[in-house]
């Protein structure tokens, strides 16, 4: 049956309405959520396991970090917010034991190496990647998985982009990460040499991995509705940049200007589309990206949705102090988001934290996009928060409850060479304590439970609890402004509790009971 054509009026340009009930859910950094079956990193089978547990506790959504592919090189990129492509998934998240054909191949000689990957909380992505690729290659070569009709259907559905992506992976292996330095016959996805690479068995192997990822993501989404996360940009020498090089501003990066919280500003080292070139291309890159990001998702969180209004450009060789805001075609961009939302039946959340100019939040409301409200930052009483919002206590870039409450996060910042704002930390603790009806010297257990109760009672349509807080994790996932040598654990620290043990974890059970009671 042909897809029903949407009406051409304004309703086709607004997003589908988010859940009409006040629901709650869980948010997770998947790489950190390991089980006993994990190969050193949380995978898509772990996402399903977490979703089944959360749904059993009454949760109705699971927010997961970006799962997009990063550059196929070592050392592996740790940040999920700097993908090589926002259209394809990272094979590091594959649950090897659940891919088609895995039961037909003996992988027992890898058991000792796999077991050692879970012995430490720091995640060794390079080792995980190497072992998983070794196992997947063995399955590919020793079984008939390549003859699966469903694989052929997937390839046809995602063609030609999935074949170009597979060719890109081979191109990186043969010629290095920067595609601009590749031979002339590989300079664009439409080049003759790319088509030849895409026709090889090596490329078919990488297409198959994307197919396996798609199967496992769909299974996770069947366990609980998923809220996926779309990064604001992509690696400047990655697959998406290679695909759309002619639409990008040469050597310009995007970021944030210097402000009170970040006196040096921020350079995210991500490229910028030239607005008029993107418009001349019919916004095809955004359309394709959104359709991929909404796949198997009930909702989509758009990181830095302020970028649909204006983006802070940093000139070549410059610093954030040299940058300037560049206006975007806001109406047209929101039209594209709305149509993708309607087409995929996916509701949308816009991360609107930071310096928010006038007119942003009325536009989000008009377009049926939920805004973001975070207890650490929002000084309003949660009962008075905007109903059309997603709320949480914290985010991946700030302190967890355990980190903030007794000053552990302040100590962590000093350990990595930063100068934290002690007064801000304690003022936040005292403010949120008063909102929750406790004092700042309350014990950590009481604080964790009552802060979640406070947020659960908010007016927000959707509330999520971080798994980090459910299990009392002291360390935040990421410390902005630090490099890998300053804090190697950024985006690389596993939770201190295995998913298998969540059903018996007293704090996780009490917090989720509170959430379920407040949002039945």
VMD Tcl script that draws the C-alpha trace (Angstrom):
set ca {
  {0.00 0.00 0.00}
  {1.34 3.43 -0.91}
  {2.18 5.80 1.95}
  {-0.66 8.24 2.56}
  {0.28 11.73 1.37}
  {0.13 14.31 4.13}
  {-1.91 17.49 3.63}
  {0.00 20.52 2.45}
  {-1.28 22.82 5.21}
  {0.58 23.86 8.33}
  {-0.27 20.65 10.21}
  {2.09 18.72 7.94}
  {4.90 20.98 9.13}
  {4.44 20.46 12.88}
  {5.69 17.47 14.81}
  {3.39 14.73 16.00}
  {2.07 15.29 19.50}
  {4.17 13.76 22.26}
  {2.59 11.28 24.70}
  {-0.67 12.83 25.95}
  {-0.20 11.31 29.40}
  {2.41 12.39 31.95}
  {4.90 9.57 31.53}
  {8.28 8.73 33.00}
  {11.26 6.83 31.75}
  {14.94 6.15 32.10}
  {17.95 7.66 30.34}
  {21.16 5.76 29.72}
  {24.62 6.07 28.24}
  {24.49 2.67 26.54}
  {28.25 2.08 26.43}
  {28.24 2.27 30.27}
  {25.34 -0.15 30.82}
  {27.04 -3.53 30.86}
  {25.69 -6.95 31.75}
  {27.52 -10.20 32.39}
  {27.05 -11.07 28.72}
  {28.61 -7.80 27.51}
  {31.88 -7.73 25.59}
  {33.34 -4.88 27.64}
  {30.76 -2.31 26.56}
  {26.99 -1.93 26.81}
  {25.38 -3.22 23.61}
  {21.97 -3.36 21.97}
  {21.04 -6.58 23.78}
  {21.82 -4.69 27.00}
  {19.58 -1.86 25.80}
  {16.76 -4.38 25.39}
  {17.51 -5.87 28.82}
  {17.41 -2.44 30.45}
  {14.21 -1.61 28.57}
  {12.51 -4.78 29.75}
  {13.46 -4.03 33.36}
  {12.38 -0.38 33.12}
  {9.07 -1.24 31.42}
  {8.42 -3.76 34.19}
  {8.88 -0.97 36.73}
  {6.35 1.22 34.88}
  {8.61 3.27 32.60}
  {7.20 4.20 29.20}
  {10.29 5.56 27.44}
  {14.04 4.93 27.34}
  {16.31 7.81 26.32}
  {19.61 6.55 24.89}
  {22.77 8.41 23.89}
  {23.62 8.73 20.16}
  {24.44 5.31 18.74}
  {25.89 6.67 15.50}
  {29.00 5.27 13.86}
  {32.31 6.91 14.66}
  {35.38 6.83 12.43}
  {36.53 3.21 11.82}
  {40.04 3.91 13.10}
  {42.02 3.52 16.31}
  {42.17 5.12 18.74}
  {38.39 5.09 18.61}
  {36.46 8.32 19.15}
  {34.90 8.14 22.62}
  {32.35 10.91 22.32}
  {28.99 9.83 20.90}
  {28.51 13.44 19.80}
  {31.24 13.37 17.13}
  {30.09 10.63 14.74}
  {31.49 9.97 11.32}
  {27.85 9.69 10.21}
  {24.50 10.44 11.79}
  {22.84 8.02 9.34}
  {24.42 4.72 10.36}
  {25.02 2.92 13.64}
  {28.24 1.96 15.37}
  {29.03 -1.79 15.16}
  {30.72 -1.55 18.56}
  {27.15 -1.73 19.97}
  {26.42 -5.09 18.34}
  {25.67 -7.96 20.71}
  {27.84 -10.52 18.93}
  {26.14 -13.54 20.50}
  {22.80 -12.42 19.00}
  {23.77 -11.71 15.39}
  {22.46 -14.17 12.78}
  {24.80 -17.13 12.47}
  {26.57 -16.62 15.80}
  {25.39 -19.97 17.18}
  {26.84 -21.79 14.18}
  {30.41 -20.61 14.79}
  {32.77 -21.52 17.61}
  {33.90 -18.34 19.34}
  {35.05 -20.09 22.50}
  {38.71 -19.21 21.99}
  {37.76 -15.55 22.56}
  {36.05 -16.16 25.92}
  {39.05 -15.35 28.12}
  {39.74 -12.10 26.28}
  {36.08 -11.11 26.41}
  {35.84 -11.83 30.13}
  {38.79 -9.57 30.84}
  {37.04 -6.65 29.12}
  {34.47 -6.47 31.93}
  {37.02 -6.54 34.75}
  {37.57 -2.79 34.83}
  {35.14 0.11 34.74}
  {37.19 1.97 32.13}
  {35.97 0.87 28.69}
  {38.71 -0.07 26.22}
  {36.91 0.69 22.97}
  {39.90 -0.21 20.82}
  {40.10 -3.71 22.28}
  {36.33 -4.17 22.19}
  {36.27 -3.11 18.53}
  {39.09 -5.46 17.56}
  {37.52 -8.50 19.25}
  {34.05 -7.83 17.89}
  {35.32 -7.34 14.35}
  {37.30 -10.57 14.61}
  {34.23 -12.48 15.75}
  {31.91 -10.89 13.20}
  {34.33 -11.60 10.37}
  {34.44 -15.25 11.42}
  {30.61 -15.46 11.39}
  {30.45 -13.74 8.00}
  {32.99 -16.07 6.40}
  {31.84 -19.38 7.92}
  {28.05 -19.19 7.58}
  {25.52 -18.41 4.87}
  {24.28 -15.14 6.44}
  {25.08 -13.27 3.23}
  {22.26 -15.21 1.51}
  {19.53 -13.98 3.87}
  {16.67 -12.42 1.80}
  {16.02 -9.97 4.65}
  {19.59 -8.68 4.29}
  {18.99 -8.12 0.58}
  {15.78 -6.24 1.37}
  {17.56 -4.05 3.93}
  {20.32 -3.28 1.44}
  {17.80 -2.30 -1.21}
  {15.89 -0.12 1.26}
  {18.98 1.81 2.42}
  {20.71 1.95 -0.97}
  {22.78 3.71 -2.17}
  {23.82 5.34 1.11}
  {24.50 2.09 2.99}
  {26.70 0.83 0.15}
  {28.55 4.14 0.03}
  {29.08 3.94 3.78}
  {30.51 0.42 3.44}
  {32.82 1.66 0.69}
  {33.88 4.55 2.93}
  {34.89 2.11 5.68}
  {37.06 0.26 3.16}
  {38.45 3.56 1.90}
  {39.54 4.53 5.41}
  {41.23 1.16 5.84}
  {43.14 1.59 2.60}
  {43.86 5.30 2.46}
  {43.37 6.85 5.91}
  {40.59 8.75 7.66}
  {40.73 12.01 5.68}
  {38.83 11.36 2.45}
  {40.06 14.62 0.93}
  {43.48 12.95 0.59}
  {42.15 9.84 -1.17}
  {42.85 8.99 -4.83}
  {40.88 10.91 -7.43}
  {38.57 7.99 -8.21}
  {37.40 7.96 -4.54}
  {36.86 11.66 -4.02}
  {33.08 11.48 -3.78}
  {30.45 8.82 -3.05}
  {29.44 8.95 -6.73}
  {32.97 8.26 -8.00}
  {33.75 5.17 -10.10}
  {36.18 3.78 -7.55}
  {33.53 3.96 -4.83}
  {31.09 1.92 -6.90}
  {33.82 -0.69 -7.42}
  {34.52 -0.85 -3.68}
  {30.81 -1.10 -2.90}
  {30.54 -4.19 -5.10}
  {33.16 -6.14 -3.13}
  {32.64 -8.80 -0.47}
  {34.40 -6.51 2.01}
  {31.72 -3.87 1.53}
  {28.97 -6.50 1.82}
  {30.41 -7.43 5.24}
  {29.95 -3.87 6.48}
  {26.43 -3.64 5.02}
  {25.62 -6.85 6.92}
  {26.81 -5.26 10.16}
  {24.40 -2.36 9.61}
  {21.63 -4.90 8.99}
  {22.44 -6.70 12.26}
  {22.44 -3.37 14.11}
  {19.05 -2.55 12.62}
  {17.63 -5.89 13.80}
  {18.92 -5.40 17.34}
  {17.78 -1.79 17.58}
  {14.30 -2.81 16.46}
  {14.21 -5.54 19.14}
  {15.19 -3.01 21.81}
  {12.46 -0.67 20.62}
  {9.94 -3.50 20.92}
  {10.81 -3.86 24.62}
  {10.15 -0.19 25.42}
  {9.59 2.94 23.30}
  {12.98 4.47 22.52}
  {13.87 8.16 22.60}
  {16.93 8.41 20.37}
  {19.42 11.29 20.39}
  {20.59 13.27 17.34}
  {24.00 15.01 17.66}
  {24.29 18.56 16.43}
  {26.94 17.66 13.85}
  {29.47 15.17 12.53}
  {33.21 14.57 12.15}
  {34.71 17.09 9.68}
  {36.63 14.31 7.88}
  {33.99 11.59 8.29}
  {31.46 9.91 6.03}
  {28.78 12.60 6.18}
  {31.37 15.33 5.53}
  {32.70 13.31 2.58}
  {29.17 12.93 1.22}
  {28.19 16.61 1.56}
  {31.59 18.30 1.29}
  {30.36 20.79 -1.32}
  {27.65 22.05 1.05}
  {30.00 22.78 3.98}
  {31.77 26.01 4.89}
  {35.50 25.44 4.34}
  {37.38 24.87 7.62}
  {34.69 26.58 9.70}
  {33.70 24.86 12.96}
  {30.74 25.40 15.25}
  {30.61 25.87 19.00}
  {29.53 28.34 21.67}
  {30.74 31.84 22.51}
  {32.52 32.71 25.75}
  {30.07 33.16 28.60}
  {29.89 33.04 32.40}
  {29.88 29.24 32.55}
  {32.56 28.87 29.87}
  {34.87 31.92 29.79}
  {36.92 30.45 26.94}
  {33.91 29.47 24.85}
  {33.60 26.08 23.18}
  {34.82 24.73 19.84}
  {32.98 21.47 19.08}
  {35.23 20.81 16.08}
  {32.20 20.07 13.89}
  {31.64 21.52 10.39}
  {28.86 23.89 9.38}
  {26.50 23.70 6.42}
  {26.34 26.89 4.36}
  {22.64 27.81 4.78}
  {21.99 28.83 1.17}
  {23.77 25.74 -0.18}
  {21.71 23.50 2.11}
  {18.55 25.20 0.86}
  {19.61 24.80 -2.78}
  {20.04 21.07 -2.08}
  {16.42 20.94 -0.95}
  {17.59 20.24 2.62}
  {18.17 16.64 1.52}
  {20.98 16.02 4.06}
  {18.67 16.99 6.94}
  {15.81 14.90 5.61}
  {17.98 11.82 5.19}
  {19.56 12.32 8.62}
  {16.22 12.70 10.39}
  {14.72 9.64 8.75}
  {17.73 7.58 9.88}
  {17.64 9.01 13.40}
  {13.92 8.32 13.80}
  {14.23 4.71 12.70}
  {12.78 2.35 15.34}
  {12.24 5.32 17.66}
  {9.12 6.63 19.37}
  {10.81 9.97 19.96}
  {13.90 11.94 18.94}
  {15.92 14.32 21.09}
  {17.62 16.94 18.91}
  {20.82 18.13 20.53}
  {21.31 21.92 20.54}
  {18.05 22.70 18.78}
  {19.10 26.34 19.09}
  {21.17 25.56 15.99}
  {17.99 25.61 13.93}
  {17.79 29.33 14.75}
  {21.44 30.38 14.69}
  {24.81 28.61 14.81}
  {27.99 30.00 16.31}
  {30.67 29.83 13.61}
  {34.36 29.86 14.48}
  {36.56 30.97 11.56}
  {39.48 28.89 10.25}
  {42.38 29.09 12.68}
  {40.34 31.14 15.12}
  {39.08 30.65 18.65}
  {35.55 30.99 20.05}
  {36.44 34.58 20.91}
  {36.70 35.24 17.15}
  {33.37 33.63 16.27}
  {29.97 35.00 15.33}
  {26.40 33.77 15.07}
  {25.11 32.86 11.61}
  {21.37 32.91 11.06}
  {19.68 29.75 9.79}
  {16.53 29.34 7.64}
  {14.53 28.50 10.76}
  {11.08 28.15 9.24}
  {12.26 25.83 6.47}
  {14.34 23.72 8.89}
  {11.39 23.23 11.24}
  {9.23 22.33 8.24}
  {11.69 19.52 7.46}
  {11.68 18.35 11.09}
  {7.88 18.42 11.20}
  {7.48 16.43 8.01}
  {10.00 13.84 9.19}
  {8.15 13.57 12.50}
  {4.84 13.05 10.70}
  {6.33 10.61 8.22}
  {7.94 8.48 10.93}
  {5.28 9.06 13.62}
  {8.05 10.19 15.99}
  {7.66 12.93 18.59}
  {10.49 15.42 19.10}
  {12.37 16.95 22.03}
  {14.57 20.00 21.50}
  {17.55 20.43 23.83}
  {17.31 24.16 24.45}
  {19.86 24.64 27.24}
  {22.32 27.52 27.25}
  {21.87 31.05 25.95}
  {18.35 31.06 24.50}
  {17.31 34.01 22.38}
  {13.83 35.46 22.33}
  {11.34 33.57 20.20}
  {12.92 30.12 20.52}
  {10.53 28.60 23.04}
  {7.34 29.98 21.45}
  {8.51 28.39 18.19}
  {9.08 25.03 19.91}
  {5.59 25.19 21.38}
  {4.06 26.13 18.02}
  {5.84 23.23 16.31}
  {4.91 20.62 18.97}
  {8.54 20.23 20.06}
  {9.09 19.53 23.75}
  {11.67 21.74 25.42}
  {14.19 20.59 28.05}
  {14.02 21.37 31.77}
  {16.82 20.35 34.11}
  {16.55 20.56 37.89}
  {20.16 21.66 38.35}
  {19.63 24.69 36.09}
  {15.97 25.62 36.43}
  {15.17 27.90 39.35}
  {11.40 27.62 38.94}
  {9.33 25.30 41.09}
  {8.97 21.97 39.17}
  {5.20 22.14 39.58}
  {5.34 25.30 37.46}
  {7.55 23.92 34.70}
  {6.32 24.01 31.13}
  {3.99 21.04 30.51}
  {5.32 20.73 26.96}
  {8.75 19.63 28.13}
  {11.01 16.73 28.98}
  {12.50 17.02 32.46}
  {15.43 15.44 34.28}
  {17.57 16.10 37.31}
  {20.82 16.40 35.37}
  {22.43 15.76 31.98}
  {25.50 13.82 30.85}
  {27.64 16.98 31.08}
  {26.98 17.87 34.72}
  {27.23 16.27 38.13}
  {25.15 13.27 39.12}
  {23.15 13.47 42.34}
  {25.87 11.57 44.21}
  {28.56 13.72 42.63}
  {26.96 17.02 43.55}
  {25.53 16.22 46.97}
  {28.71 15.88 49.03}
  {31.16 17.63 46.70}
  {32.68 14.62 44.94}
  {32.19 16.30 41.56}
  {34.05 19.39 42.75}
  {36.98 17.18 43.71}
  {36.83 15.45 40.31}
  {36.99 18.77 38.48}
  {40.06 19.79 40.49}
  {41.70 16.44 39.78}
  {41.49 17.11 36.03}
  {42.85 20.65 36.29}
  {39.66 22.71 36.29}
  {38.65 25.46 38.70}
  {35.06 24.61 39.71}
  {32.58 27.09 41.12}
  {32.08 25.86 44.68}
  {29.47 28.48 45.49}
  {27.36 27.44 42.51}
  {27.55 23.77 43.50}
  {26.36 24.35 47.07}
  {23.72 26.90 46.03}
  {22.26 24.36 43.59}
  {22.23 21.68 46.29}
  {20.45 23.94 48.77}
  {17.93 25.19 46.20}
  {16.90 21.74 44.96}
  {16.85 20.40 48.52}
  {14.35 23.08 49.50}
  {12.23 22.27 46.44}
  {12.21 18.61 47.52}
  {11.34 19.38 51.13}
  {14.69 18.25 52.57}
  {17.84 19.96 53.78}
  {21.22 20.17 52.12}
  {22.75 17.93 54.76}
  {20.30 15.09 54.07}
  {21.92 11.72 53.44}
  {22.51 10.73 49.85}
  {19.80 8.05 49.78}
  {17.14 10.52 50.95}
  {18.37 13.14 48.52}
  {18.29 10.80 45.53}
  {14.78 9.58 46.30}
  {13.26 12.96 47.12}
  {14.82 14.79 44.19}
  {13.34 12.20 41.85}
  {9.99 12.58 43.58}
  {10.20 16.35 43.07}
  {10.92 16.04 39.34}
  {8.30 13.30 38.91}
  {5.69 15.69 40.33}
  {6.62 18.40 37.83}
  {4.24 19.63 35.18}
  {6.50 18.25 32.43}
  {4.93 15.81 29.98}
  {7.92 13.45 30.14}
  {10.39 12.89 32.99}
  {13.49 10.70 32.79}
  {15.74 9.37 35.53}
  {19.39 8.75 34.70}
  {20.53 5.19 35.33}
  {23.65 6.79 36.85}
  {21.46 8.24 39.60}
  {19.41 5.08 40.05}
  {22.57 3.24 41.11}
  {24.29 6.11 42.93}
  {27.13 6.73 40.47}
  {29.43 9.51 41.68}
  {31.21 10.25 38.39}
  {29.53 12.18 35.59}
  {29.76 10.69 32.06}
  {31.63 13.68 30.62}
  {33.50 16.73 31.87}
  {33.20 19.41 29.16}
  {36.36 21.30 28.33}
  {38.69 18.39 29.08}
  {40.70 16.36 26.60}
  {41.37 12.62 26.61}
  {44.73 13.04 28.39}
  {43.11 15.13 31.13}
  {40.22 12.80 31.80}
  {40.47 9.45 30.01}
  {37.14 8.36 31.53}
  {35.07 10.84 29.51}
  {32.37 8.79 27.76}
  {34.27 5.66 28.83}
  {33.27 4.78 32.39}
  {30.97 1.82 32.96}
  {28.26 1.94 35.60}
  {29.32 0.44 38.95}
  {26.36 -1.98 38.81}
  {25.69 -4.63 36.15}
  {22.26 -4.58 34.51}
  {21.70 -8.16 35.70}
  {21.73 -6.84 39.28}
  {19.25 -3.97 38.79}
  {16.20 -6.04 39.90}
  {17.84 -6.45 43.32}
  {19.26 -2.94 43.63}
  {17.48 -1.26 46.55}
  {18.01 2.38 45.51}
  {17.02 1.74 41.87}
  {13.88 -0.03 43.02}
  {12.90 2.71 45.46}
  {13.42 5.54 42.97}
  {11.50 3.78 40.21}
  {8.70 2.99 42.68}
  {8.49 6.71 43.46}
  {8.45 7.61 39.77}
  {5.70 5.07 39.06}
  {3.62 6.25 42.02}
  {3.81 9.89 40.93}
  {3.15 9.07 37.26}
  {0.96 5.96 37.23}
}
mol new
graphics top color blue
foreach p $ca { graphics top sphere $p radius 0.5 }
foreach p [lrange $ca 0 end-1] q [lrange $ca 1 end] { graphics top cylinder $p $q radius 0.2 }
display resetview
